[in-house]
């Protein structure tokens, strides 16, 4: 038979293991329950749709819906600044996308021309 007496844990280690397990299990049970109860639905619906629609906060009157669908702060100077900044960022994003496309096309054209030069200079079999 095997003698496991040399592996006996001290009372301090046993108490730590018990309390760690006792603290960990309720958290895991809550997460499992929450995922079951409020988790993603089979039809792909959001688990808490009111969080993404602003329904709870909007019903309390905490936000105002802008004419373009964005949230307004109520401070007209800030709202104007935000609208101008967002418009500028959209323009910069479009300009960058155009630059990126031109750069990729030039890079692809250069690779293709290099390939064609290599093919012309390669000996035929």
Secondary structure, 3 states (H helix, E strand, C coil): CCCCHHHCCCHHHHHHHHHHHHHHHHHHHHHHHHHHHHCCCCCCCCCCHHHHHCHHHHHCCCCEECCCCCEECCCHHHHHHHHHHHHHHHHHHHHHHHHHHHHHHHHHHHHHHHHHHHHHHCCCC
